[in-house]
């Protein structure tokens, strides 16, 4: 594990409704995802979120979630169906 030092002003801005370490981790992971350095699956793993929760969290940060592969698209459809089943 590595440690990062932040001055109090920056720490106060990052820390809002969440503990500082959690807020900083989320910001870093979402930025990596936004810059396409990691996939949705990796972002979910790093944040310990399921796909729907990650999509919501990314949306809160105004980061669009692009479904780039057929496998990811199918996984997201399955998550959506589990959350809100389609009706015929």
C-alpha positions in Angstrom: 0.0 0.0 0.0 1.2 3.5 -0.8 0.4 6.7 1.0 -0.4 10.1 -0.5 -0.1 13.4 1.4 -2.8 16.0 0.9 -3.0 19.5 2.4 -6.0 20.1 4.6 -7.8 22.3 2.1 -7.7 19.7 -0.7 -8.6 16.9 1.7 -11.6 18.9 2.9 -12.8 19.3 -0.7 -12.4 15.6 -1.5 -13.9 14.4 1.7 -17.6 15.2 1.7 -20.2 12.6 2.4 -17.6 9.8 2.4 -14.4 9.1 4.3 -11.3 10.6 2.6 -9.7 7.3 1.6 -13.0 6.1 0.0 -13.7 9.4 -1.8 -10.1 9.6 -3.1 -10.1 6.0 -4.3 -13.4 6.6 -6.1 -12.1 9.7 -7.8 -9.0 8.0 -9.0 -10.8 4.9 -10.3 -13.4 7.0 -12.1 -10.8 9.2 -13.6 -8.9 6.1 -14.9 -12.1 4.8 -16.4 -12.9 8.2 -18.0 -9.4 8.2 -19.6 -10.0 4.6 -20.8 -7.1 3.2 -18.8 -9.4 0.6 -17.2 -12.6 -1.2 -18.2 -16.0 -1.1 -16.5 -15.2 -4.5 -15.1 -11.9 -3.4 -13.6 -13.5 -0.3 -12.2 -16.3 -2.4 -10.6 -13.7 -4.7 -9.1 -11.6 -1.8 -7.7 -14.6 0.0 -6.2 -16.2 -3.3 -5.1 -19.5 -2.3 -6.9 -21.7 -4.2 -9.3 -22.2 -2.8 -12.8 -25.4 -1.0 -12.1 -23.9 0.7 -9.0 -20.8 1.7 -11.0 -22.9 3.1 -13.8 -24.9 5.2 -11.3 -21.6 6.3 -9.6 -20.0 7.3 -12.9 -23.1 9.2 -13.8 -22.8 11.1 -10.5 -19.4 12.2 -11.7 -20.7 13.1 -15.2 -18.7 10.3 -16.7 -20.5 8.4 -19.5 -20.3 4.7 -19.5 -19.5 3.4 -23.0 -20.2 -0.3 -23.5 -17.3 -1.2 -25.8 -17.5 -5.0 -26.1 -20.2 -7.4 -26.8 -19.3 -9.3 -23.6 -19.6 -6.1 -21.5 -22.9 -5.2 -23.3 -24.3 -8.7 -22.4 -23.2 -8.4 -18.8 -24.8 -5.0 -18.5 -28.1 -6.2 -20.0 -28.1 -9.1 -17.6 -27.5 -6.7 -14.7 -30.3 -4.5 -16.0 -32.7 -7.4 -16.3 -31.8 -8.6 -12.8 -32.5 -5.1 -11.5 -35.6 -4.4 -13.6 -36.8 -7.3 -15.7 -38.2 -6.6 -19.2 -41.8 -7.3 -19.8 -43.1 -8.7 -23.1 
